[in-house]
Every structure is written in C-alpha cells, then in structure tokens.
C-alpha cells in the first residue's frame, strides 16, 4: 500500500508523470493524447477530492483541495487547446 505522502506526490505530478507527458507532447503534439491527458487530469482532481475526506489534518485537506483545483484547471486548459486544434483543422480544410 502506498504511503499518504507517496499518493500526494503522485497527485502533484512529482512522480515523473509531467516529465514524460511534456516530452511526449513536444514529440507528437497530438490532440488525441491531449484528450486522454485531460481525462487523466479530471480523474486526478476527483481522486484528490476523495482523499480530502480521509485527510488527517486541515493542512492536508487544504493541500488536497488545492491539488484538485490545479488538476481541474489543467484539464480545462487541455480542453481549450483541443478546441483550438479542432478549429484550426476545420479552417485549414476549407
């Protein structure tokens, strides 16, 4: 079983997820990968909110709420980027 700290680090993206994500993003710039990543971010945000209920202190709960908010904002940015890519594709096909 993972320690509470390991779970929070994983949710914060310090486990290497972002490093691999951005390297892949730079190599492919694919909207499909970005869509998968947006869903991943939404899932992480939901997991943070679930963990808030299990927090052992107010500080831990606050950190988890902040992480959830950050994941949600990142998902929104990815969704907006995907919308721009789709729109750009429609314009270039005309």
mmCIF file as gemmi writes it, N, C-alpha and C atoms, coordinates in Angstrom:
data_model
loop_
_atom_site.group_PDB
_atom_site.id
_atom_site.type_symbol
_atom_site.label_atom_id
_atom_site.label_alt_id
_atom_site.label_comp_id
_atom_site.label_asym_id
_atom_site.label_entity_id
_atom_site.label_seq_id
_atom_site.pdbx_PDB_ins_code
_atom_site.Cartn_x
_atom_site.Cartn_y
_atom_site.Cartn_z
_atom_site.occupancy
_atom_site.B_iso_or_equiv
_atom_site.pdbx_formal_charge
_atom_site.auth_seq_id
_atom_site.auth_asym_id
_atom_site.pdbx_PDB_model_num
ATOM 1 N N . UNK Axp A 1 ? 0.839 -1.181 0 1 0 ? 1 A 1
ATOM 2 C CA . UNK Axp A 1 ? 0 0 0 1 0 ? 1 A 1
ATOM 3 C C . UNK Axp A 1 ? 0.888 1.25 0 1 0 ? 1 A 1
ATOM 4 N N . UNK Axp A 2 ? 0.507 2.231 -0.793 1 0 ? 2 A 1
ATOM 5 C CA . UNK Axp A 2 ? 1.292 3.454 -0.895 1 0 ? 2 A 1
ATOM 6 C C . UNK Axp A 2 ? 1.107 4.313 0.353 1 0 ? 2 A 1
ATOM 7 N N . UNK Axp A 3 ? 2.164 5.014 0.726 1 0 ? 3 A 1
ATOM 8 C CA . UNK Axp A 3 ? 2.055 5.932 1.847 1 0 ? 3 A 1
ATOM 9 C C . UNK Axp A 3 ? 1.222 7.131 1.417 1 0 ? 3 A 1
ATOM 10 N N . UNK Axp A 4 ? 0.681 7.819 2.398 1 0 ? 4 A 1
ATOM 11 C CA . UNK Axp A 4 ? -0.12 9.018 2.13 1 0 ? 4 A 1
ATOM 12 C C . UNK Axp A 4 ? 0.725 10.041 1.373 1 0 ? 4 A 1
ATOM 13 N N . UNK Axp A 5 ? 1.993 10.191 1.766 1 0 ? 5 A 1
ATOM 14 C CA . UNK Axp A 5 ? 2.875 11.14 1.103 1 0 ? 5 A 1
ATOM 15 C C . UNK Axp A 5 ? 3.12 10.739 -0.348 1 0 ? 5 A 1
ATOM 16 N N . UNK Axp A 6 ? 3.302 9.458 -0.619 1 0 ? 6 A 1
ATOM 17 C CA . UNK Axp A 6 ? 3.512 8.998 -1.996 1 0 ? 6 A 1
ATOM 18 C C . UNK Axp A 6 ? 2.294 9.285 -2.852 1 0 ? 6 A 1
ATOM 19 N N . UNK Axp A 7 ? 1.111 9.13 -2.285 1 0 ? 7 A 1
ATOM 20 C CA . UNK Axp A 7 ? -0.125 9.408 -3.032 1 0 ? 7 A 1
ATOM 21 C C . UNK Axp A 7 ? -0.198 10.889 -3.374 1 0 ? 7 A 1
ATOM 22 N N . UNK Axp A 8 ? 0.1 11.747 -2.406 1 0 ? 8 A 1
ATOM 23 C CA . UNK Axp A 8 ? 0.042 13.19 -2.658 1 0 ? 8 A 1
ATOM 24 C C . UNK Axp A 8 ? 1.094 13.589 -3.678 1 0 ? 8 A 1
ATOM 25 N N . UNK Axp A 9 ? 2.323 13.037 -3.594 1 0 ? 9 A 1
ATOM 26 C CA . UNK Axp A 9 ? 3.342 13.338 -4.585 1 0 ? 9 A 1
ATOM 27 C C . UNK Axp A 9 ? 2.893 12.892 -5.971 1 0 ? 9 A 1
ATOM 28 N N . UNK Axp A 10 ? 2.253 11.713 -6.065 1 0 ? 10 A 1
ATOM 29 C CA . UNK Axp A 10 ? 1.784 11.222 -7.358 1 0 ? 10 A 1
ATOM 30 C C . UNK Axp A 10 ? 0.724 12.164 -7.908 1 0 ? 10 A 1
ATOM 31 N N . UNK Axp A 11 ? -0.19 12.61 -7.055 1 0 ? 11 A 1
ATOM 32 C CA . UNK Axp A 11 ? -1.242 13.515 -7.49 1 0 ? 11 A 1
ATOM 33 C C . UNK Axp A 11 ? -0.683 14.874 -7.882 1 0 ? 11 A 1
ATOM 34 N N . UNK Axp A 12 ? 0.405 15.269 -7.234 1 0 ? 12 A 1
ATOM 35 C CA . UNK Axp A 12 ? 1.021 16.56 -7.54 1 0 ? 12 A 1
ATOM 36 C C . UNK Axp A 12 ? 1.838 16.509 -8.825 1 0 ? 12 A 1
ATOM 37 N N . UNK Axp A 13 ? 2.064 15.317 -9.344 1 0 ? 13 A 1
ATOM 38 C CA . UNK Axp A 13 ? 2.801 15.192 -10.59 1 0 ? 13 A 1
ATOM 39 C C . UNK Axp A 13 ? 4.291 15.086 -10.392 1 0 ? 13 A 1
ATOM 40 N N . UNK Axp A 14 ? 4.747 14.896 -9.165 1 0 ? 14 A 1
ATOM 41 C CA . UNK Axp A 14 ? 6.178 14.851 -8.926 1 0 ? 14 A 1
ATOM 42 C C . UNK Axp A 14 ? 6.758 13.464 -9.145 1 0 ? 14 A 1
ATOM 43 N N . UNK Axp A 15 ? 5.942 12.518 -9.554 1 0 ? 15 A 1
ATOM 44 C CA . UNK Axp A 15 ? 6.431 11.157 -9.756 1 0 ? 15 A 1
ATOM 45 C C . UNK Axp A 15 ? 7.018 10.951 -11.149 1 0 ? 15 A 1
ATOM 46 N N . UNK Axp A 16 ? 7.097 11.995 -11.945 1 0 ? 16 A 1
ATOM 47 C CA . UNK Axp A 16 ? 7.646 11.878 -13.284 1 0 ? 16 A 1
ATOM 48 C C . UNK Axp A 16 ? 6.583 11.926 -14.368 1 0 ? 16 A 1
ATOM 49 N N . UNK Axp A 17 ? 5.318 11.938 -13.979 1 0 ? 17 A 1
ATOM 50 C CA . UNK Axp A 17 ? 4.246 11.96 -14.975 1 0 ? 17 A 1
ATOM 51 C C . UNK Axp A 17 ? 4.395 13.161 -15.911 1 0 ? 17 A 1
ATOM 52 N N . UNK Axp A 18 ? 4.567 14.358 -15.332 1 0 ? 18 A 1
ATOM 53 C CA . UNK Axp A 18 ? 4.631 15.549 -16.166 1 0 ? 18 A 1
ATOM 54 C C . UNK Axp A 18 ? 5.846 15.537 -17.069 1 0 ? 18 A 1
ATOM 55 N N . UNK Axp A 19 ? 6.97 15.053 -16.554 1 0 ? 19 A 1
ATOM 56 C CA . UNK Axp A 19 ? 8.171 14.994 -17.381 1 0 ? 19 A 1
ATOM 57 C C . UNK Axp A 19 ? 7.908 14.159 -18.632 1 0 ? 19 A 1
ATOM 58 N N . UNK Axp A 20 ? 7.329 12.982 -18.472 1 0 ? 20 A 1
ATOM 59 C CA . UNK Axp A 20 ? 7.005 12.147 -19.618 1 0 ? 20 A 1
ATOM 60 C C . UNK Axp A 20 ? 5.915 12.746 -20.476 1 0 ? 20 A 1
ATOM 61 N N . UNK Axp A 21 ? 4.942 13.377 -19.839 1 0 ? 21 A 1
ATOM 62 C CA . UNK Axp A 21 ? 3.841 13.994 -20.565 1 0 ? 21 A 1
ATOM 63 C C . UNK Axp A 21 ? 4.361 15.086 -21.497 1 0 ? 21 A 1
ATOM 64 N N . UNK Axp A 22 ? 5.182 16 -20.969 1 0 ? 22 A 1
ATOM 65 C CA . UNK Axp A 22 ? 5.642 17.103 -21.801 1 0 ? 22 A 1
ATOM 66 C C . UNK Axp A 22 ? 6.593 16.637 -22.887 1 0 ? 22 A 1
ATOM 67 N N . UNK Axp A 23 ? 7.436 15.648 -22.599 1 0 ? 23 A 1
ATOM 68 C CA . UNK Axp A 23 ? 8.331 15.121 -23.627 1 0 ? 23 A 1
ATOM 69 C C . UNK Axp A 23 ? 7.481 14.537 -24.76 1 0 ? 23 A 1
ATOM 70 N N . UNK Axp A 24 ? 6.471 13.773 -24.394 1 0 ? 24 A 1
ATOM 71 C CA . UNK Axp A 24 ? 5.597 13.184 -25.393 1 0 ? 24 A 1
ATOM 72 C C . UNK Axp A 24 ? 4.844 14.286 -26.152 1 0 ? 24 A 1
ATOM 73 N N . UNK Axp A 25 ? 4.394 15.286 -25.431 1 0 ? 25 A 1
ATOM 74 C CA . UNK Axp A 25 ? 3.663 16.402 -26.045 1 0 ? 25 A 1
ATOM 75 C C . UNK Axp A 25 ? 4.547 17.083 -27.084 1 0 ? 25 A 1
ATOM 76 N N . UNK Axp A 26 ? 5.775 17.352 -26.725 1 0 ? 26 A 1
ATOM 77 C CA . UNK Axp A 26 ? 6.69 18.005 -27.657 1 0 ? 26 A 1
ATOM 78 C C . UNK Axp A 26 ? 6.939 17.148 -28.891 1 0 ? 26 A 1
ATOM 79 N N . UNK Axp A 27 ? 7.011 15.845 -28.716 1 0 ? 27 A 1
ATOM 80 C CA . UNK Axp A 27 ? 7.309 14.956 -29.833 1 0 ? 27 A 1
ATOM 81 C C . UNK Axp A 27 ? 6.121 14.792 -30.767 1 0 ? 27 A 1
ATOM 82 N N . UNK Axp A 28 ? 4.914 14.766 -30.227 1 0 ? 28 A 1
ATOM 83 C CA . UNK Axp A 28 ? 3.771 14.41 -31.053 1 0 ? 28 A 1
ATOM 84 C C . UNK Axp A 28 ? 2.784 15.545 -31.293 1 0 ? 28 A 1
ATOM 85 N N . UNK Axp A 29 ? 2.612 16.435 -30.333 1 0 ? 29 A 1
ATOM 86 C CA . UNK Axp A 29 ? 1.61 17.499 -30.429 1 0 ? 29 A 1
ATOM 87 C C . UNK Axp A 29 ? 0.274 16.964 -30.938 1 0 ? 29 A 1
ATOM 88 N N . UNK Axp A 30 ? -0.166 15.878 -30.356 1 0 ? 30 A 1
ATOM 89 C CA . UNK Axp A 30 ? -1.39 15.25 -30.814 1 0 ? 30 A 1
ATOM 90 C C . UNK Axp A 30 ? -2.581 15.58 -29.942 1 0 ? 30 A 1
ATOM 91 N N . UNK Axp A 31 ? -3.701 15.915 -30.569 1 0 ? 31 A 1
ATOM 92 C CA . UNK Axp A 31 ? -4.908 16.222 -29.816 1 0 ? 31 A 1
ATOM 93 C C . UNK Axp A 31 ? -5.455 14.977 -29.123 1 0 ? 31 A 1
ATOM 94 N N . UNK Axp A 32 ? -5.26 13.8 -29.714 1 0 ? 32 A 1
ATOM 95 C CA . UNK Axp A 32 ? -5.767 12.578 -29.089 1 0 ? 32 A 1
ATOM 96 C C . UNK Axp A 32 ? -5.079 12.36 -27.752 1 0 ? 32 A 1
ATOM 97 N N . UNK Axp A 33 ? -3.772 12.51 -27.725 1 0 ? 33 A 1
ATOM 98 C CA . UNK Axp A 33 ? -3.046 12.358 -26.469 1 0 ? 33 A 1
ATOM 99 C C . UNK Axp A 33 ? -3.498 13.414 -25.468 1 0 ? 33 A 1
ATOM 100 N N . UNK Axp A 34 ? -3.719 14.628 -25.934 1 0 ? 34 A 1
ATOM 101 C CA . UNK Axp A 34 ? -4.157 15.7 -25.05 1 0 ? 34 A 1
ATOM 102 C C . UNK Axp A 34 ? -5.53 15.395 -24.476 1 0 ? 34 A 1
ATOM 103 N N . UNK Axp A 35 ? -6.419 14.813 -25.276 1 0 ? 35 A 1
ATOM 104 C CA . UNK Axp A 35 ? -7.741 14.456 -24.763 1 0 ? 35 A 1
ATOM 105 C C . UNK Axp A 35 ? -7.617 13.417 -23.661 1 0 ? 35 A 1
ATOM 106 N N . UNK Axp A 36 ? -6.768 12.425 -23.877 1 0 ? 36 A 1
ATOM 107 C CA . UNK Axp A 36 ? -6.54 11.428 -22.836 1 0 ? 36 A 1
ATOM 108 C C . UNK Axp A 36 ? -5.975 12.087 -21.591 1 0 ? 36 A 1
ATOM 109 N N . UNK Axp A 37 ? -5.086 13.05 -21.77 1 0 ? 37 A 1
ATOM 110 C CA . UNK Axp A 37 ? -4.474 13.73 -20.642 1 0 ? 37 A 1
ATOM 111 C C . UNK Axp A 37 ? -5.481 14.587 -19.887 1 0 ? 37 A 1
ATOM 112 N N . UNK Axp A 38 ? -6.405 15.21 -20.598 1 0 ? 38 A 1
ATOM 113 C CA . UNK Axp A 38 ? -7.445 15.993 -19.94 1 0 ? 38 A 1
ATOM 114 C C . UNK Axp A 38 ? -8.28 15.084 -19.046 1 0 ? 38 A 1
ATOM 115 N N . UNK Axp A 39 ? -8.629 13.911 -19.532 1 0 ? 39 A 1
ATOM 116 C CA . UNK Axp A 39 ? -9.395 12.975 -18.716 1 0 ? 39 A 1
ATOM 117 C C . UNK Axp A 39 ? -8.561 12.517 -17.525 1 0 ? 39 A 1
ATOM 118 N N . UNK Axp A 40 ? -7.289 12.296 -17.739 1 0 ? 40 A 1
ATOM 119 C CA . UNK Axp A 40 ? -6.405 11.917 -16.631 1 0 ? 40 A 1
ATOM 120 C C . UNK Axp A 40 ? -6.413 13.005 -15.56 1 0 ? 40 A 1
ATOM 121 N N . UNK Axp A 41 ? -6.326 14.262 -15.979 1 0 ? 41 A 1
ATOM 122 C CA . UNK Axp A 41 ? -6.343 15.38 -15.034 1 0 ? 41 A 1
ATOM 123 C C . UNK Axp A 41 ? -7.662 15.438 -14.266 1 0 ? 41 A 1
ATOM 124 N N . UNK Axp A 42 ? -8.758 15.211 -14.96 1 0 ? 42 A 1
ATOM 125 C CA . UNK Axp A 42 ? -10.065 15.207 -14.283 1 0 ? 42 A 1
ATOM 126 C C . UNK Axp A 42 ? -10.148 14.071 -13.274 1 0 ? 42 A 1
ATOM 127 N N . UNK Axp A 43 ? -9.614 12.922 -13.633 1 0 ? 43 A 1
ATOM 128 C CA . UNK Axp A 43 ? -9.593 11.781 -12.713 1 0 ? 43 A 1
ATOM 129 C C . UNK Axp A 43 ? -8.745 12.09 -11.484 1 0 ? 43 A 1
ATOM 130 N N . UNK Axp A 44 ? -7.597 12.729 -11.7 1 0 ? 44 A 1
ATOM 131 C CA . UNK Axp A 44 ? -6.727 13.091 -10.585 1 0 ? 44 A 1
ATOM 132 C C . UNK Axp A 44 ? -7.419 14.1 -9.667 1 0 ? 44 A 1
ATOM 133 N N . UNK Axp A 45 ? -8.129 15.055 -10.248 1 0 ? 45 A 1
ATOM 134 C CA . UNK Axp A 45 ? -8.861 16.045 -9.446 1 0 ? 45 A 1
ATOM 135 C C . UNK Axp A 45 ? -9.909 15.356 -8.578 1 0 ? 45 A 1
ATOM 136 N N . UNK Axp A 46 ? -10.622 14.404 -9.152 1 0 ? 46 A 1
ATOM 137 C CA . UNK Axp A 46 ? -11.64 13.668 -8.391 1 0 ? 46 A 1
ATOM 138 C C . UNK Axp A 46 ? -10.999 12.849 -7.278 1 0 ? 46 A 1
ATOM 139 N N . UNK Axp A 47 ? -9.847 12.258 -7.563 1 0 ? 47 A 1
ATOM 140 C CA . UNK Axp A 47 ? -9.146 11.471 -6.545 1 0 ? 47 A 1
ATOM 141 C C . UNK Axp A 47 ? -8.699 12.358 -5.393 1 0 ? 47 A 1
ATOM 142 N N . UNK Axp A 48 ? -8.228 13.55 -5.702 1 0 ? 48 A 1
ATOM 143 C CA . UNK Axp A 48 ? -7.838 14.483 -4.635 1 0 ? 48 A 1
ATOM 144 C C . UNK Axp A 48 ? -9.026 14.819 -3.74 1 0 ? 48 A 1
ATOM 145 N N . UNK Axp A 49 ? -10.181 15.063 -4.361 1 0 ? 49 A 1
ATOM 146 C CA . UNK Axp A 49 ? -11.372 15.374 -3.567 1 0 ? 49 A 1
ATOM 147 C C . UNK Axp A 49 ? -11.802 14.183 -2.715 1 0 ? 49 A 1
ATOM 148 N N . UNK Axp A 50 ? -11.633 12.989 -3.241 1 0 ? 50 A 1
ATOM 149 C CA . UNK Axp A 50 ? -11.947 11.798 -2.454 1 0 ? 50 A 1
ATOM 150 C C . UNK Axp A 50 ? -11.026 11.708 -1.247 1 0 ? 50 A 1
ATOM 151 N N . UNK Axp A 51 ? -9.761 12.014 -1.452 1 0 ? 51 A 1
ATOM 152 C CA . UNK Axp A 51 ? -8.786 11.93 -0.371 1 0 ? 51 A 1
ATOM 153 C C . UNK Axp A 51 ? -8.966 13.019 0.678 1 0 ? 51 A 1
ATOM 154 N N . UNK Axp A 52 ? -9.601 14.14 0.302 1 0 ? 52 A 1
ATOM 155 C CA . UNK Axp A 52 ? -9.866 15.2 1.281 1 0 ? 52 A 1
ATOM 156 C C . UNK Axp A 52 ? -10.664 14.628 2.452 1 0 ? 52 A 1
ATOM 157 N N . UNK Axp A 53 ? -11.602 13.756 2.14 1 0 ? 53 A 1
ATOM 158 C CA . UNK Axp A 53 ? -12.45 13.162 3.187 1 0 ? 53 A 1
ATOM 159 C C . UNK Axp A 53 ? -11.649 12.287 4.143 1 0 ? 53 A 1
ATOM 160 N N . UNK Axp A 54 ? -10.486 11.817 3.696 1 0 ? 54 A 1
ATOM 161 C CA . UNK Axp A 54 ? -9.648 10.939 4.517 1 0 ? 54 A 1
ATOM 162 C C . UNK Axp A 54 ? -8.484 11.685 5.169 1 0 ? 54 A 1
ATOM 163 N N . UNK Axp A 55 ? -8.377 12.979 4.894 1 0 ? 55 A 1
ATOM 164 C CA . UNK Axp A 55 ? -7.245 13.76 5.411 1 0 ? 55 A 1
ATOM 165 C C . UNK Axp A 55 ? -7.222 13.721 6.927 1 0 ? 55 A 1
ATOM 166 N N . UNK Axp A 56 ? -6.007 13.673 7.45 1 0 ? 56 A 1
ATOM 167 C CA . UNK Axp A 56 ? -5.829 13.586 8.896 1 0 ? 56 A 1
ATOM 168 C C . UNK Axp A 56 ? -5.622 14.945 9.546 1 0 ? 56 A 1
ATOM 169 N N . UNK Axp A 57 ? -5.552 15.987 8.74 1 0 ? 57 A 1
ATOM 170 C CA . UNK Axp A 57 ? -5.418 17.337 9.29 1 0 ? 57 A 1
ATOM 171 C C . UNK Axp A 57 ? -6.039 18.337 8.318 1 0 ? 57 A 1
ATOM 172 N N . UNK Axp A 58 ? -6.296 19.534 8.843 1 0 ? 58 A 1
ATOM 173 C CA . UNK Axp A 58 ? -6.827 20.596 7.98 1 0 ? 58 A 1
ATOM 174 C C . UNK Axp A 58 ? -5.808 20.998 6.911 1 0 ? 58 A 1
ATOM 175 N N . UNK Axp A 59 ? -4.528 20.974 7.279 1 0 ? 59 A 1
ATOM 176 C CA . UNK Axp A 59 ? -3.484 21.324 6.307 1 0 ? 59 A 1
ATOM 177 C C . UNK Axp A 59 ? -3.444 20.326 5.155 1 0 ? 59 A 1
ATOM 178 N N . UNK Axp A 60 ? -3.534 19.053 5.483 1 0 ? 60 A 1
ATOM 179 C CA . UNK Axp A 60 ? -3.525 18.025 4.442 1 0 ? 60 A 1
ATOM 180 C C . UNK Axp A 60 ? -4.748 18.169 3.544 1 0 ? 60 A 1
ATOM 181 N N . UNK Axp A 61 ? -5.892 18.439 4.138 1 0 ? 61 A 1
ATOM 182 C CA . UNK Axp A 61 ? -7.114 18.63 3.347 1 0 ? 61 A 1
ATOM 183 C C . UNK Axp A 61 ? -6.986 19.833 2.423 1 0 ? 61 A 1
ATOM 184 N N . UNK Axp A 62 ? -6.382 20.907 2.928 1 0 ? 62 A 1
ATOM 185 C CA . UNK Axp A 62 ? -6.203 22.1 2.107 1 0 ? 62 A 1
ATOM 186 C C . UNK Axp A 62 ? -5.277 21.824 0.921 1 0 ? 62 A 1
ATOM 187 N N . UNK Axp A 63 ? -4.182 21.107 1.164 1 0 ? 63 A 1
ATOM 188 C CA . UNK Axp A 63 ? -3.261 20.757 0.079 1 0 ? 63 A 1
ATOM 189 C C . UNK Axp A 63 ? -3.995 19.943 -0.977 1 0 ? 63 A 1
ATOM 190 N N . UNK Axp A 64 ? -4.792 18.991 -0.556 1 0 ? 64 A 1
ATOM 191 C CA . UNK Axp A 64 ? -5.526 18.142 -1.499 1 0 ? 64 A 1
ATOM 192 C C . UNK Axp A 64 ? -6.566 18.939 -2.28 1 0 ? 64 A 1
ATOM 193 N N . UNK Axp A 65 ? -7.246 19.877 -1.627 1 0 ? 65 A 1
ATOM 194 C CA . UNK Axp A 65 ? -8.203 20.732 -2.35 1 0 ? 65 A 1
ATOM 195 C C . UNK Axp A 65 ? -7.475 21.598 -3.379 1 0 ? 65 A 1
ATOM 196 N N . UNK Axp A 66 ? -6.306 22.122 -2.998 1 0 ? 66 A 1
ATOM 197 C CA . UNK Axp A 66 ? -5.518 22.936 -3.938 1 0 ? 66 A 1
ATOM 198 C C . UNK Axp A 66 ? -5.04 22.103 -5.125 1 0 ? 66 A 1
ATOM 199 N N . UNK Axp A 67 ? -4.6 20.873 -4.856 1 0 ? 67 A 1
ATOM 200 C CA . UNK Axp A 67 ? -4.189 19.979 -5.948 1 0 ? 67 A 1
ATOM 201 C C . UNK Axp A 67 ? -5.363 19.689 -6.873 1 0 ? 67 A 1
ATOM 202 N N . UNK Axp A 68 ? -6.524 19.433 -6.294 1 0 ? 68 A 1
ATOM 203 C CA . UNK Axp A 68 ? -7.714 19.156 -7.102 1 0 ? 68 A 1
ATOM 204 C C . UNK Axp A 68 ? -8.019 20.344 -8.016 1 0 ? 68 A 1
ATOM 205 N N . UNK Axp A 69 ? -7.939 21.53 -7.452 1 0 ? 69 A 1
ATOM 206 C CA . UNK Axp A 69 ? -8.201 22.733 -8.239 1 0 ? 69 A 1
ATOM 207 C C . UNK Axp A 69 ? -7.183 22.879 -9.375 1 0 ? 69 A 1
ATOM 208 N N . UNK Axp A 70 ? -5.923 22.61 -9.078 1 0 ? 70 A 1
ATOM 209 C CA . UNK Axp A 70 ? -4.884 22.699 -10.111 1 0 ? 70 A 1
ATOM 210 C C . UNK Axp A 70 ? -5.112 21.688 -11.224 1 0 ? 70 A 1
ATOM 211 N N . UNK Axp A 71 ? -5.429 20.452 -10.849 1 0 ? 71 A 1
ATOM 212 C CA . UNK Axp A 71 ? -5.716 19.421 -11.865 1 0 ? 71 A 1
ATOM 213 C C . UNK Axp A 71 ? -6.911 19.834 -12.726 1 0 ? 71 A 1
ATOM 214 N N . UNK Axp A 72 ? -7.937 20.397 -12.092 1 0 ? 72 A 1
ATOM 215 C CA . UNK Axp A 72 ? -9.129 20.819 -12.85 1 0 ? 72 A 1
ATOM 216 C C . UNK Axp A 72 ? -8.799 21.939 -13.824 1 0 ? 72 A 1
ATOM 217 N N . UNK Axp A 73 ? -7.993 22.9 -13.367 1 0 ? 73 A 1
ATOM 218 C CA . UNK Axp A 73 ? -7.592 23.991 -14.274 1 0 ? 73 A 1
ATOM 219 C C . UNK Axp A 73 ? -6.772 23.462 -15.443 1 0 ? 73 A 1
ATOM 220 N N . UNK Axp A 74 ? -5.862 22.543 -15.159 1 0 ? 74 A 1
ATOM 221 C CA . UNK Axp A 74 ? -5.056 21.961 -16.233 1 0 ? 74 A 1
ATOM 222 C C . UNK Axp A 74 ? -5.938 21.223 -17.238 1 0 ? 74 A 1
ATOM 223 N N . UNK Axp A 75 ? -6.921 20.481 -16.747 1 0 ? 75 A 1
ATOM 224 C CA . UNK Axp A 75 ? -7.847 19.785 -17.65 1 0 ? 75 A 1
ATOM 225 C C . UNK Axp A 75 ? -8.585 20.789 -18.536 1 0 ? 75 A 1
ATOM 226 N N . UNK Axp A 76 ? -8.994 21.899 -17.946 1 0 ? 76 A 1
ATOM 227 C CA . UNK Axp A 76 ? -9.678 22.932 -18.727 1 0 ? 76 A 1
ATOM 228 C C . UNK Axp A 76 ? -8.784 23.525 -19.802 1 0 ? 76 A 1
ATOM 229 N N . UNK Axp A 77 ? -7.522 23.74 -19.466 1 0 ? 77 A 1
ATOM 230 C CA . UNK Axp A 77 ? -6.584 24.272 -20.455 1 0 ? 77 A 1
ATOM 231 C C . UNK Axp A 77 ? -6.371 23.287 -21.592 1 0 ? 77 A 1
ATOM 232 N N . UNK Axp A 78 ? -6.273 22.02 -21.271 1 0 ? 78 A 1
ATOM 233 C CA . UNK Axp A 78 ? -6.104 20.995 -22.309 1 0 ? 78 A 1
ATOM 234 C C . UNK Axp A 78 ? -7.348 20.937 -23.187 1 0 ? 78 A 1
ATOM 235 N N . UNK Axp A 79 ? -8.521 21.003 -22.584 1 0 ? 79 A 1
ATOM 236 C CA . UNK Axp A 79 ? -9.765 21.007 -23.367 1 0 ? 79 A 1
ATOM 237 C C . UNK Axp A 79 ? -9.827 22.215 -24.298 1 0 ? 79 A 1
ATOM 238 N N . UNK Axp A 80 ? -9.409 23.374 -23.803 1 0 ? 80 A 1
ATOM 239 C CA . UNK Axp A 80 ? -9.408 24.574 -24.663 1 0 ? 80 A 1
ATOM 240 C C . UNK Axp A 80 ? -8.41 24.426 -25.801 1 0 ? 80 A 1
ATOM 241 N N . UNK Axp A 81 ? -7.253 23.851 -25.509 1 0 ? 81 A 1
ATOM 242 C CA . UNK Axp A 81 ? -6.265 23.615 -26.561 1 0 ? 81 A 1
ATOM 243 C C . UNK Axp A 81 ? -6.839 22.675 -27.626 1 0 ? 81 A 1
ATOM 244 N N . UNK Axp A 82 ? -7.49 21.611 -27.189 1 0 ? 82 A 1
ATOM 245 C CA . UNK Axp A 82 ? -8.093 20.675 -28.141 1 0 ? 82 A 1
ATOM 246 C C . UNK Axp A 82 ? -9.119 21.368 -29.023 1 0 ? 82 A 1
ATOM 247 N N . UNK Axp A 83 ? -9.9 22.272 -28.452 1 0 ? 83 A 1
ATOM 248 C CA . UNK Axp A 83 ? -10.886 23.017 -29.239 1 0 ? 83 A 1
ATOM 249 C C . UNK Axp A 83 ? -10.185 23.871 -30.297 1 0 ? 83 A 1
ATOM 250 N N . UNK Axp A 84 ? -9.069 24.494 -29.923 1 0 ? 84 A 1
ATOM 251 C CA . UNK Axp A 84 ? -8.313 25.291 -30.896 1 0 ? 84 A 1
ATOM 252 C C . UNK Axp A 84 ? -7.751 24.426 -32.016 1 0 ? 84 A 1
ATOM 253 N N . UNK Axp A 85 ? -7.235 23.254 -31.668 1 0 ? 85 A 1
ATOM 254 C CA . UNK Axp A 85 ? -6.687 22.34 -32.679 1 0 ? 85 A 1
ATOM 255 C C . UNK Axp A 85 ? -7.786 21.896 -33.639 1 0 ? 85 A 1
ATOM 256 N N . UNK Axp A 86 ? -8.95 21.557 -33.089 1 0 ? 86 A 1
ATOM 257 C CA . UNK Axp A 86 ? -10.068 21.147 -33.958 1 0 ? 86 A 1
ATOM 258 C C . UNK Axp A 86 ? -10.49 22.285 -34.878 1 0 ? 86 A 1
ATOM 259 N N . UNK Axp A 87 ? -10.574 23.499 -34.338 1 0 ? 87 A 1
ATOM 260 C CA . UNK Axp A 87 ? -10.966 24.651 -35.14 1 0 ? 87 A 1
ATOM 261 C C . UNK Axp A 87 ? -9.929 24.932 -36.221 1 0 ? 87 A 1
ATOM 262 N N . UNK Axp A 88 ? -8.662 24.854 -35.871 1 0 ? 88 A 1
ATOM 263 C CA . UNK Axp A 88 ? -7.592 25.067 -36.843 1 0 ? 88 A 1
ATOM 264 C C . UNK Axp A 88 ? -7.684 24.031 -37.965 1 0 ? 88 A 1
ATOM 265 N N . UNK Axp A 89 ? -8.002 22.794 -37.612 1 0 ? 89 A 1
ATOM 266 C CA . UNK Axp A 89 ? -8.147 21.744 -38.614 1 0 ? 89 A 1
ATOM 267 C C . UNK Axp A 89 ? -9.311 22.011 -39.561 1 0 ? 89 A 1
ATOM 268 N N . UNK Axp A 90 ? -10.42 22.534 -39.021 1 0 ? 90 A 1
ATOM 269 C CA . UNK Axp A 90 ? -11.58 22.861 -39.857 1 0 ? 90 A 1
ATOM 270 C C . UNK Axp A 90 ? -11.233 24.008 -40.819 1 0 ? 90 A 1
ATOM 271 N N . UNK Axp A 91 ? -10.516 24.987 -40.329 1 0 ? 91 A 1
ATOM 272 C CA . UNK Axp A 91 ? -10.168 26.159 -41.152 1 0 ? 91 A 1
ATOM 273 C C . UNK Axp A 91 ? -9.206 25.749 -42.258 1 0 ? 91 A 1
ATOM 274 N N . UNK Axp A 92 ? -8.224 24.913 -41.945 1 0 ? 92 A 1
ATOM 275 C CA . UNK Axp A 92 ? -7.225 24.536 -42.955 1 0 ? 92 A 1
ATOM 276 C C . UNK Axp A 92 ? -7.796 23.611 -44.023 1 0 ? 92 A 1
ATOM 277 N N . UNK Axp A 93 ? -8.908 22.949 -43.739 1 0 ? 93 A 1
ATOM 278 C CA . UNK Axp A 93 ? -9.513 22.049 -44.747 1 0 ? 93 A 1
ATOM 279 C C . UNK Axp A 93 ? -10.434 22.803 -45.696 1 0 ? 93 A 1
ATOM 280 N N . UNK Axp A 94 ? -10.745 24.045 -45.39 1 0 ? 94 A 1
ATOM 281 C CA . UNK Axp A 94 ? -11.67 24.808 -46.252 1 0 ? 94 A 1
ATOM 282 C C . UNK Axp A 94 ? -11.007 25.273 -47.502 1 0 ? 94 A 1
